[in-house]
């Protein structure tokens, strides 16, 4: 008799739990709403929490589908429209359980202002408008945006295809990957991740506290800073500042002043028309330079060789120094300055343990200072 009672109680509990599960599944259904709008309006989404997914279509309508909320949670969602603008507000708080999903389809010509306290934000199709997006915990991804893109995450990656307007993206911890950009102002920052950006019509400012930076051609003054990684940049039609605390620097071209600094890596600068001020604590330096009139350039390495290429038509005075640390008498014959141009003077300084060479091309003009420690300096004729 006792066994039958226990079995009956167990069976009742199983049926109760099954019933509760079925009820919960029914409660967490899909909420759908449709608004008629005209092109060029704005969608505002502010949810706490929830994932936001945006798609586009040719209809002059905004369709909203909400999943992952029970009946009580769904009642807290406010969906309103004002002429061409649609607003979605949801505030559940940090104690909320489950995964809320807001799937919204808007006209292809529309603007977006998206915010979530926890969740990913994604734009599934190209959009003709501006996009502003922020999440406190999630990834951000976008297809082509014809207007301005402003995106921020407190802990996730950010990716976008091409951007037609100004670009301002920032994440506290993740990679940033951006396609081509046509805006006049482009700022990219991450506290810990790699940065990749395609071609930009104007200049670029990119900064990461730990990761590589890879950028295509830029149409204006640019700055690239990482606290631990390599920097590789295409041609820049302006001045450039490149800094890393541990990695290589590579630049394929510039028109203006080029500044570069690394605490441990090689520096490779090609097709520079202007001036350079670069130094590495440990690495080789290679520079192809066409000095601008009356400019001044400095190239320094504390452990590595220097190769400088100059056009034969350059009006410049080059002062090259090789400093020897250690056994001076044995090393001074091995450490040399080798030049395709005839030297004005070439001497060894026994007191300062230095080899110094001076080269005056076409009567002089611009000045270039070279210094290497315990290695050689090569001055060569540029080959186009």
CORWOSUL-V967314 format. One record per backbone hydrogen bond with DSSP energy under -0.5 kcal/mol. CO is the residue of the C=O (numbers start at 1). NH is the residue of the N-H. E is the energy in kcal/mol with one decimal. If there is no record, write none. Layout:
BEGIN
co=[CO | CO]
nh=[NH | NH]
e=[E | E]
END
This chain:
BEGIN
co=[1 | 2 | 3 | 4 | 5 | 6 | 7 | 8 | 9 | 10 | 11 | 12 | 13 | 14 | 15 | 16 | 17 | 18 | 19 | 20 | 21 | 22 | 23 | 24 | 27 | 29 | 31 | 33 | 35 | 38 | 41 | 42 | 42 | 43 | 43 | 44 | 45 | 46 | 47 | 48 | 48 | 51 | 52 | 53 | 54 | 55 | 57 | 59 | 60 | 61 | 62 | 63 | 64 | 65 | 66 | 67 | 70 | 71 | 73 | 74 | 77 | 78 | 80 | 82 | 85 | 86 | 87 | 88 | 89 | 90 | 93 | 98 | 100 | 101 | 101 | 102 | 102 | 103 | 104 | 105 | 106 | 108 | 108 | 109 | 111 | 112 | 113 | 114 | 115 | 116 | 118 | 120 | 121 | 122 | 122 | 127 | 127 | 129 | 130 | 131 | 132 | 133 | 134 | 135 | 137 | 139 | 140 | 141 | 142 | 144 | 145 | 147 | 148 | 149 | 150 | 151 | 152 | 153 | 157 | 158 | 159 | 160 | 161 | 162 | 163 | 165 | 166 | 167 | 168 | 169 | 170 | 171 | 175 | 176 | 177 | 178 | 179 | 180 | 181 | 183 | 185 | 186 | 187 | 188 | 189 | 190 | 194 | 195 | 196 | 197 | 198 | 199 | 200 | 202 | 202 | 204 | 205 | 206 | 207 | 208 | 212 | 213 | 214 | 215 | 216 | 217 | 218 | 222 | 223 | 224 | 225 | 226 | 230 | 231 | 232 | 233 | 234 | 234 | 235 | 236 | 236 | 238 | 239 | 240 | 241 | 242 | 243 | 244 | 248 | 249 | 250 | 251 | 253 | 254 | 256 | 257 | 257 | 258 | 259 | 260 | 261 | 262 | 266 | 267 | 268 | 269 | 271 | 271 | 272 | 272 | 273 | 274 | 275 | 276 | 277 | 278 | 279 | 280 | 282 | 284 | 285 | 286 | 287 | 287 | 288 | 289 | 289 | 290 | 292 | 295 | 297 | 298 | 299 | 300 | 301 | 303 | 305 | 306 | 307 | 308 | 309 | 310 | 311 | 314 | 315 | 316 | 317 | 318 | 318 | 319 | 320 | 321 | 321 | 322 | 323 | 323 | 326 | 327 | 328 | 331 | 331 | 334 | 336 | 336 | 338 | 345 | 347 | 348 | 349 | 349 | 353 | 354 | 355 | 356 | 357 | 358 | 358 | 359 | 359 | 360 | 361 | 361 | 366 | 366 | 367 | 368 | 369 | 370 | 371 | 372 | 372 | 373 | 376 | 377 | 378 | 378 | 379 | 380 | 382]
nh=[5 | 6 | 7 | 8 | 9 | 10 | 11 | 12 | 13 | 14 | 15 | 16 | 17 | 18 | 19 | 20 | 21 | 22 | 23 | 24 | 25 | 26 | 27 | 28 | 29 | 69 | 66 | 64 | 62 | 41 | 111 | 44 | 86 | 45 | 113 | 88 | 115 | 90 | 117 | 92 | 93 | 102 | 122 | 104 | 124 | 106 | 108 | 61 | 37 | 63 | 35 | 105 | 33 | 103 | 31 | 101 | 74 | 75 | 76 | 77 | 79 | 89 | 87 | 85 | 82 | 44 | 80 | 46 | 78 | 48 | 96 | 100 | 51 | 67 | 103 | 53 | 104 | 65 | 55 | 63 | 57 | 110 | 128 | 40 | 43 | 132 | 45 | 134 | 47 | 136 | 50 | 52 | 141 | 54 | 124 | 129 | 146 | 147 | 112 | 150 | 114 | 152 | 116 | 154 | 119 | 121 | 159 | 123 | 161 | 127 | 164 | 165 | 131 | 168 | 133 | 170 | 135 | 172 | 140 | 177 | 142 | 179 | 179 | 145 | 182 | 183 | 149 | 187 | 151 | 189 | 153 | 191 | 158 | 196 | 160 | 198 | 198 | 163 | 201 | 202 | 167 | 205 | 169 | 207 | 171 | 209 | 176 | 214 | 178 | 216 | 216 | 181 | 219 | 219 | 220 | 223 | 188 | 225 | 190 | 227 | 195 | 232 | 197 | 234 | 234 | 200 | 237 | 241 | 206 | 243 | 208 | 245 | 213 | 250 | 215 | 252 | 252 | 253 | 218 | 238 | 255 | 255 | 222 | 259 | 224 | 261 | 226 | 263 | 231 | 268 | 233 | 270 | 236 | 273 | 275 | 240 | 259 | 277 | 242 | 279 | 244 | 281 | 249 | 286 | 251 | 288 | 254 | 273 | 274 | 290 | 256 | 292 | 258 | 298 | 260 | 300 | 262 | 302 | 265 | 267 | 307 | 269 | 289 | 309 | 272 | 291 | 311 | 274 | 295 | 367 | 369 | 278 | 371 | 280 | 373 | 283 | 285 | 378 | 287 | 380 | 289 | 382 | 314 | 316 | 366 | 361 | 368 | 320 | 359 | 370 | 357 | 323 | 372 | 355 | 325 | 374 | 328 | 331 | 332 | 334 | 335 | 336 | 338 | 377 | 379 | 358 | 356 | 350 | 353 | 354 | 324 | 349 | 322 | 347 | 320 | 344 | 345 | 318 | 361 | 362 | 316 | 364 | 317 | 365 | 297 | 319 | 299 | 321 | 301 | 323 | 374 | 304 | 306 | 338 | 308 | 380 | 340 | 310 | 384]
e=[-1.8 | -2.0 | -2.3 | -2.3 | -2.4 | -2.4 | -2.5 | -2.1 | -2.1 | -2.2 | -2.3 | -2.3 | -2.6 | -2.4 | -2.4 | -2.4 | -2.4 | -2.4 | -2.3 | -2.3 | -2.3 | -1.9 | -2.2 | -2.3 | -1.5 | -0.5 | -2.9 | -3.1 | -2.7 | -0.9 | -2.0 | -0.5 | -2.3 | -0.5 | -2.7 | -2.7 | -1.7 | -2.2 | -1.5 | -2.8 | -1.5 | -2.9 | -2.3 | -2.9 | -3.4 | -2.5 | -1.5 | -1.2 | -2.2 | -0.5 | -2.4 | -2.5 | -2.1 | -3.0 | -2.6 | -2.6 | -2.9 | -1.3 | -1.6 | -1.4 | -0.6 | -2.5 | -3.0 | -2.3 | -2.9 | -2.8 | -2.4 | -2.5 | -3.1 | -1.3 | -1.4 | -0.6 | -2.6 | -2.4 | -0.6 | -2.8 | -0.6 | -2.5 | -2.6 | -2.3 | -1.7 | -0.9 | -3.3 | -2.9 | -2.6 | -2.2 | -2.7 | -1.6 | -2.3 | -1.4 | -2.1 | -2.7 | -2.1 | -2.8 | -0.6 | -1.0 | -2.1 | -2.2 | -2.3 | -2.5 | -3.4 | -1.8 | -2.0 | -1.7 | -1.1 | -2.4 | -2.2 | -2.5 | -1.0 | -2.4 | -3.0 | -1.8 | -2.8 | -2.3 | -2.8 | -2.1 | -2.1 | -1.8 | -2.7 | -2.5 | -1.6 | -1.0 | -1.7 | -2.6 | -2.2 | -1.1 | -2.5 | -2.8 | -2.1 | -2.0 | -2.1 | -1.6 | -2.5 | -2.5 | -2.3 | -1.0 | -1.4 | -2.7 | -2.3 | -0.7 | -2.5 | -2.4 | -2.3 | -2.3 | -1.8 | -1.2 | -2.9 | -2.6 | -3.2 | -1.4 | -1.1 | -2.7 | -1.3 | -1.2 | -0.5 | -2.9 | -2.8 | -2.4 | -2.0 | -1.3 | -2.6 | -2.6 | -2.3 | -1.0 | -0.7 | -2.5 | -2.3 | -1.6 | -2.7 | -2.3 | -2.1 | -0.9 | -2.6 | -2.1 | -2.6 | -1.6 | -0.7 | -0.8 | -2.1 | -1.4 | -1.0 | -1.0 | -2.4 | -3.0 | -2.9 | -1.9 | -2.4 | -0.9 | -2.7 | -2.6 | -2.4 | -2.5 | -2.5 | -2.6 | -1.6 | -2.6 | -0.5 | -2.6 | -2.8 | -1.6 | -2.4 | -1.5 | -2.7 | -2.7 | -2.5 | -2.0 | -1.6 | -0.6 | -0.7 | -3.2 | -1.1 | -2.0 | -2.2 | -2.4 | -2.1 | -1.9 | -1.7 | -1.7 | -0.6 | -2.6 | -2.7 | -3.1 | -0.6 | -2.9 | -2.4 | -0.6 | -0.6 | -1.1 | -1.5 | -2.5 | -2.6 | -2.3 | -2.1 | -1.7 | -0.8 | -0.9 | -2.5 | -3.2 | -2.8 | -3.2 | -2.5 | -2.8 | -1.8 | -0.9 | -2.1 | -3.1 | -2.4 | -0.6 | -2.6 | -2.9 | -2.7 | -0.5 | -2.4 | -2.2 | -0.6 | -3.0 | -1.2 | -1.9 | -2.5 | -1.3 | -2.2 | -0.6 | -0.5 | -1.9 | -2.8 | -2.6 | -2.9 | -0.7 | -1.1 | -1.8 | -2.9 | -3.8 | -2.4 | -2.5 | -3.1 | -3.4 | -1.5 | -3.2 | -0.6 | -0.5 | -1.1 | -2.0 | -3.0 | -0.6 | -2.4 | -2.9 | -2.5 | -2.1 | -2.1 | -3.0 | -0.5 | -0.8 | -1.7 | -3.0 | -3.0 | -0.5 | -2.8 | -2.5 | -0.6]
END
